[in-house]
Amino acid sequence: MAAWLILPLTAQADSATSFSEVFSKGTPTLDLRLRQESVSDDNFSKDADALTLRARLGFKTAAWHGVSAVIEAEGVDAINDRYNSTANGNTSFPTVADPTGTEWNQAYLGWDSGKGTALAIGRQRLLLDNHRFFGNVGWRQNEQTFDAISAQHRFGEKTALRYFYIDQANRVFGNGNPNRLLAEFNLDAHLFQLAHPFSFGTLTGYGYLVDNQDLPLTSTQTFGVRWVGARKFAADYSFGYTAEVADQSDYAGGRASNDARYLLLETSLTLPSKHQLKVGFEQLDGDGTYAFQTPFATLHAFNGWADRFLTTPVNGLDDFYLGIAGPVAPLAPLAYTVVWHQFDPSHGGGSYGSEWDAQLSLPFAKRYLALLKYARYQEDGFNRDVNKLWASVEVKF
């Protein structure tokens, strides 16, 4: 399956020759993450300190006549509560959106024909393209999943057609959140993608028709085209490029003013030393009344790790960014990432401010990942300054 889209059936299950082997050849999974998050936000007189533990326990059956099943439970516990989880009532602290609770994270049946057609029905993780429109928000302790039907078909070895029907979005704020709109969204959403790889890169066309039945005025339809490619040259140099445009307008009961455009231009240069330089420009258009929105995205991955732009301001957002990443020689596999952002409105002039992000990551002993991460947003007439620091250790079995 192509790297640009991951469905629940990406890892084909082991085959069972009898029903009894469905479970005996199945695969249990365990994922633990301990994380400290500290937030100093000038909007608050107090700083937040959140020490949380996330555990996921699951099981994937072997495939019998192409049919397999996945079930996964997820629980989050707080070792301290000096933060606003959005559910604990500690509103005098900055928000760290990791509420405590236990829920079913995934529970779905899948079928793979072995001939290019695959289906999945139930609660599942959806990761489309770079997660800009639909993702799992994997940075948060409680993952976003969807009650959905997924279908895909490959025409030959290249062209892929995918369709998703989404009934409910299970949000990162937890199913026990006292605010039901933070817990979940009831949707009537139809997502379409058609992708084909060419010599110059993979071209993907998409249409996302989302009727938010809980917030009908926010319903939109988004149509776009995405192009991603890379070229090697000289000795182990690689030049990567991404271009994407989209148009968003009202759908179902959405406001007539829901009308905006999206643009992404990004290039990267990977050196023989495995260091990568990146420059990009992302625009979420706005007109002072409405701005391009992506409420089901993995939002933390975009427009700065300080999360100041989870909702696009009505005057839109221009994000110009520069980044560098690579191994910390001679301490590999220790790796670093540094990114700088300049944020401006796309309408009306002025500036929102700038941000520095930095990260160190260390995978070790095959199953472990240690992470140290920092974000500093400096305002320029928009919102207030904020500093965030994270330290985490994760293990997967």
C-alpha positions in Angstrom: 0.0 0.0 0.0 1.3 3.4 -0.9 2.9 5.4 1.9 0.6 8.5 1.3 -2.4 6.8 2.8 -2.8 4.2 5.5 -5.9 2.3 6.1 -6.6 -0.2 9.0 -5.6 -3.0 6.6 -2.1 -1.8 5.8 -0.4 -4.7 7.6 -2.0 -7.8 6.1 -2.9 -10.3 8.8 -1.4 -13.8 8.9 -3.6 -16.4 7.2 -5.5 -19.0 9.1 -6.2 -22.4 7.4 -9.0 -23.1 10.0 -11.2 -21.1 12.2 -9.3 -22.2 15.3 -6.2 -20.5 13.9 -7.9 -17.2 13.6 -7.0 -16.6 17.3 -4.0 -18.8 17.7 -2.2 -17.0 14.9 -3.4 -13.6 15.9 -1.2 -10.8 17.1 -1.6 -9.0 20.5 -0.4 -5.4 20.7 0.7 -3.2 23.6 1.6 0.5 23.5 2.6 2.5 26.5 3.6 6.2 26.6 4.7 8.2 29.7 4.8 12.0 29.1 5.5 15.2 30.9 4.1 18.3 29.3 4.8 21.8 30.7 3.1 24.9 29.4 3.8 28.6 30.2 1.1 30.6 28.6 0.9 34.4 29.0 -2.9 34.1 28.9 -2.7 32.5 32.4 -1.1 33.4 35.7 -0.4 29.7 36.4 1.8 27.3 34.5 0.5 23.8 33.5 2.3 20.6 34.4 0.8 17.4 33.2 2.3 14.0 33.8 0.2 11.4 32.0 0.4 7.7 31.1 -1.3 6.3 28.0 -1.8 2.5 27.5 -3.3 0.8 24.5 -4.0 -3.0 24.5 -5.2 -4.7 21.4 -5.5 -7.9 19.4 -5.6 -8.6 15.6 -6.8 -11.9 14.4 -5.3 -13.9 11.6 -7.2 -13.6 8.3 -9.7 -16.4 7.5 -10.9 -16.3 3.9 -9.6 -12.8 3.8 -11.5 -11.6 6.9 -9.8 -10.4 10.0 -10.7 -8.3 13.1 -9.0 -5.8 15.3 -10.0 -4.7 18.8 -8.1 -2.1 20.8 -8.7 -0.5 24.2 -7.1 2.8 25.3 -6.7 4.3 28.7 -5.1 7.5 29.9 -4.3 8.3 33.6 -3.0 11.5 35.1 -0.3 11.3 37.8 -0.8 15.0 38.6 -3.6 17.4 37.6 -2.0 20.8 37.4 -3.5 21.4 34.0 -6.8 21.9 32.2 -7.6 18.6 30.4 -10.8 20.1 29.0 -12.7 17.6 31.3 -11.2 18.1 34.8 -12.5 21.6 35.5 -9.1 23.1 36.2 -9.7 26.1 34.0 -7.2 28.3 35.8 -4.4 26.4 34.1 -3.4 26.3 30.4 -4.9 23.5 28.4 -3.1 20.1 28.0 -5.7 18.1 26.0 -5.0 14.8 27.7 -8.1 13.9 29.8 -8.2 10.7 31.8 -10.5 7.9 30.8 -10.8 4.5 29.1 -12.5 3.7 25.8 -12.5 1.4 22.8 -10.1 3.0 20.5 -10.6 0.6 17.5 -13.0 -2.2 16.8 -13.5 -3.2 13.2 -13.8 -6.1 10.7 -11.6 -6.1 7.6 -11.6 -8.0 4.4 -8.8 -8.2 1.8 -9.5 -9.9 -1.5 -5.8 -10.4 -2.2 -6.5 -8.9 -5.6 -6.5 -5.2 -4.9 -9.8 -4.7 -3.1 -10.1 -4.2 0.7 -12.9 -3.2 3.1 -13.1 -2.2 6.7 -16.1 -1.4 8.8 -16.2 -0.2 12.4 -14.2 2.1 14.7 -10.9 2.6 13.0 -7.8 4.9 12.5 -7.8 6.9 9.3 -4.7 8.6 8.1 -5.1 10.3 4.7 -2.1 11.7 2.9 -0.1 13.9 5.3 -3.0 14.0 7.8 -3.9 17.6 6.8 -7.6 16.8 6.4 -8.1 13.5 8.3 -5.7 12.0 10.8 -5.5 10.3 14.2 -3.9 13.2 16.1 -1.3 10.7 17.4 0.5 13.4 19.4 -2.3 13.5 22.0 -2.5 10.6 24.5 -6.1 9.8 23.5 -6.1 9.1 19.8 -8.8 10.3 17.3 -10.6 7.5 15.5 -13.6 7.3 13.3 -16.7 5.0 13.1 -16.5 4.5 9.4 -16.6 2.2 6.4 -13.4 2.2 4.3 -13.1 0.8 0.8 -10.2 0.7 -1.6 -9.5 -0.8 -5.0 -6.3 -0.9 -7.0 -6.5 -0.9 -10.8 -3.4 -2.9 -11.8 -0.3 -2.0 -9.8 -0.7 1.7 -9.7 -4.0 3.6 -9.8 -5.9 3.5 -6.5 -9.5 4.5 -5.7 -10.6 5.0 -2.1 -13.9 5.8 -0.5 -14.7 6.4 3.2 -18.1 6.9 4.8 -17.8 8.4 8.3 -20.6 8.3 10.8 -18.8 9.6 13.9 -15.5 11.2 14.8 -14.3 10.1 18.3 -12.2 13.1 19.3 -9.0 13.4 21.4 -10.9 15.0 24.4 -12.3 11.6 25.4 -15.7 9.9 25.3 -16.3 10.8 28.9 -15.9 14.6 28.4 -18.8 16.5 30.0 -18.9 18.6 26.8 -20.4 16.2 24.3 -19.1 18.3 21.3 -15.6 17.8 22.6 -16.2 14.0 23.0 -17.5 13.3 19.5 -19.0 14.7 16.3 -21.9 12.9 14.6 -21.2 13.1 10.9 -22.6 12.2 7.5 -19.4 12.4 5.6 -18.3 11.0 2.2 -14.6 11.0 1.3 -13.2 10.2 -2.1 -9.6 9.8 -3.4 -8.1 8.8 -6.7 -4.3 8.5 -6.9 -1.9 7.5 -9.6 1.9 7.5 -9.6 3.7 9.1 -12.5 7.4 9.4 -13.2 7.3 12.9 -11.8 5.4 12.0 -8.6 2.1 10.8 -7.3 -1.0 12.8 -8.2 -4.0 12.6 -5.9 -7.4 14.1 -6.5 -9.9 14.2 -3.6 -13.3 15.3 -2.5 -14.4 15.5 1.1 -18.1 16.1 1.7 -18.7 16.6 5.4 -22.1 17.1 7.0 -21.5 17.9 10.7 -24.8 17.0 12.2 -23.9 18.5 15.6 -22.6 21.8 14.2 -24.5 22.0 10.8 -23.4 25.5 10.0 -19.7 24.3 9.9 -20.5 21.7 7.2 -18.2 22.0 4.1 -17.2 20.3 0.9 -13.5 20.4 -0.1 -12.1 19.4 -3.5 -8.4 19.4 -4.2 -5.4 18.0 -6.0 -2.1 17.0 -4.3 1.2 16.3 -6.0 4.2 14.7 -4.2 7.5 13.5 -5.7 11.2 13.2 -5.2 14.2 13.1 -7.5 17.7 11.7 -6.8 20.7 13.5 -8.3 24.5 13.5 -8.0 25.8 11.2 -5.2 23.0 10.4 -2.8 21.3 13.8 -3.0 17.5 13.9 -3.1 15.2 16.8 -4.0 11.6 16.5 -2.8 8.6 18.6 -3.7 4.9 18.9 -2.8 2.2 21.1 -4.2 -1.4 21.1 -3.2 -4.5 23.3 -3.9 -8.0 22.9 -2.6 -11.3 24.8 -2.6 -13.7 24.7 0.3 -17.4 25.7 0.2 -20.6 25.2 2.1 -22.3 21.8 2.1 -25.6 20.4 3.5 -26.6 22.9 6.2 -23.3 24.9 6.1 -23.3 28.7 6.0 -23.2 30.2 2.5 -20.1 32.2 3.7 -18.1 29.0 4.1 -15.9 29.7 1.1 -12.1 29.6 1.1 -9.1 28.2 -0.6 -5.9 26.2 0.4 -2.4 26.3 -1.0 0.7 24.3 0.0 4.1 24.5 -1.7 7.1 22.7 -0.1 10.5 21.6 -1.2 13.2 19.6 0.6 16.9 18.7 0.0 18.2 15.5 1.5 22.0 15.3 1.8 24.3 12.2 1.7 24.7 12.8 5.5 20.9 12.2 5.8 20.4 15.8 6.9 17.3 17.3 5.3 16.6 21.0 4.6 13.0 22.0 4.1 11.3 25.2 3.0 7.5 25.6 2.7 4.6 27.9 2.4 1.1 27.0 3.5 -1.9 29.3 3.1 -5.3 28.7 4.6 -7.3 31.5 3.0 -9.7 33.8 4.9 -11.7 36.9 4.1 -12.5 38.3 7.5 -15.7 36.3 7.8 -14.6 32.7 7.2 -11.3 30.9 6.8 -10.3 27.5 5.5 -10.7 24.9 8.3 -9.5 21.3 8.8 -11.1 20.2 12.1 -10.4 16.5 11.6 -6.7 16.9 10.8 -3.7 15.9 13.0 -3.5 19.6 13.7 -0.5 19.5 16.0 1.7 18.6 13.0 0.9 21.9 11.2 1.4 25.6 11.8 3.7 25.1 14.8 3.8 22.7 17.8 2.6 25.4 20.2 -0.9 24.8 18.8 -1.9 28.5 18.4 -3.7 27.9 15.1 -5.8 24.8 15.7 -8.7 26.9 14.4 -7.8 29.1 11.5 -8.4 32.8 12.3 -11.1 34.5 10.1 -8.5 36.5 8.3 -6.8 33.3 7.2 -3.2 32.1 7.8 0.0 32.3 5.8 2.7 30.0 7.3 6.2 30.4 5.8 8.5 27.8 7.4 12.1 26.6 7.3 13.3 23.4 8.8 16.3 21.2 9.2 16.5 17.6 10.5 18.9 14.7 10.7 21.1 12.5 12.8 23.2 13.8 15.7 26.5 12.4 14.6 28.3 10.5 16.1 25.3 9.8 18.5 23.0 8.2 15.9 20.3 7.0 16.1 19.8 10.2 18.1 18.1 12.7 15.7 17.2 16.3 15.8 14.5 18.6 14.2 14.5 22.4 14.2 11.7 24.4 12.5 11.0 28.2 12.3 7.6 29.6 11.3 6.5 33.1 10.3 2.7 33.5 10.7 0.8 36.3 8.9 -2.9 36.8 8.0 -3.8 36.0 4.4 -6.3 38.9 4.4 -6.0 42.4 5.9 -2.2 42.7 6.4 -0.2 42.6 9.7 1.4 39.7 11.4 0.5 37.0 13.9 4.0 36.3 15.1 6.7 33.7 14.8 7.6 30.3 16.4 10.7 28.2 17.0 10.2 24.4 17.4 13.0 21.9 18.3 13.0 18.2 19.0 15.5 15.4 19.9 14.4 11.8 19.5 16.2 8.5 20.4 14.9 5.1 19.4 16.6 2.4 21.4 16.3 -1.4 22.2 14.1 -1.8 19.1 10.8 -1.1 20.9 11.5 2.2 22.8 11.4 5.8 21.8 12.6 8.7 24.0 11.6 12.3 23.0 12.4 15.8 24.1 10.5 18.6 22.4 10.1 22.4 22.7 7.9 25.0 21.2 8.1 28.8 21.6 5.5 31.1 20.0 6.1 34.8 20.1 3.0 36.9 19.4 2.8 40.1 17.2 -0.6 41.4 17.9 -2.3 38.0 17.9 -3.0 35.9 21.0 -0.2 35.8 23.6 3.3 34.3 24.0 3.5 30.6 25.0 6.3 28.1 25.7 5.8 24.3 25.8 8.2 21.6 26.8 7.6 17.8 26.5 9.6 14.8 27.6 8.3 11.3 26.9 9.2 7.6 26.7 7.2 5.2 24.6 7.3 1.4 24.2 5.5 -0.7 21.6 5.0 -4.5 21.5 
